[in-house]
Amino acid sequence: MKNRSMKRISTLAAALAITLTISGCLKSRAQLHRDTDETEEAPPMKATVTEVKPSGEQAALVDEMRTEINRLRSRVEELDRANHDLNTEQAKRQKERQSDTTALEARIQELETAQAQMIEALKKKEKERTTEDNVDLVAKALKSFKTKEYHDTVETLDQYLKNPKGSRAEEAYFLRGESQFALKQYKKAILDFSAVNDKFPKSKKAPQCLLKIAQSFEALGMKSDAKIFYQELVDKFPKSAEAKRASAKL
């Protein structure tokens, strides 16, 4: 449409130019003839410049060109306003998208924080539950030990000592060692009593553990090894009841 308008203006301009040229030529020749006659009859006059105003078909062409120019200018202004409105709308949408993105990021952060807190709470609860379960296992093992159900005691304490929690691990090792000793599983008993001394060096059960280790070696026929632990018991805990029993073996 724009190309057709420009072609239309060019056509009008060309037509107007041709008309003005032809009129100007005719007018110039007639004026020249008149000026020649007047020169012969009258003295020279000062030339004056007159404004040429189009008339008739020329005026119509000029008006048509002016109308087309005004129409095109209006169209340009309309396009400018449309571009301005479009840019404004795009800027508004971009701002809205940015605001939405910020809100979503804040929500994600909020959910991640809540998730982390929930996971931590679940871990704490699971730890507490495991501790409670383990305490129940030790109590269960102690009960079966008192009724001399040593196999049940060992089995229960095996489960507990896979992941010992709380303050009853020392008791569990010692109780399982006692059960192993009662079942004549002396090698396993030695390991449990040694674990008490190694893991809990300040244990009050240390004299009992040393005596049981020595007795286990003696039961296995390893008297020289048994003598070493009897002597250690006497040296470390000379006033204990277990030391008196150990002295009788030396």
Summary of the structure (lengths in Angstrom):
residues: 250
radius of gyration: 58.3
end to end distance: 122.6
largest distance: 175.1
contacts: 646
relative contact order: 0.04
helix: 83%
strand: 0%
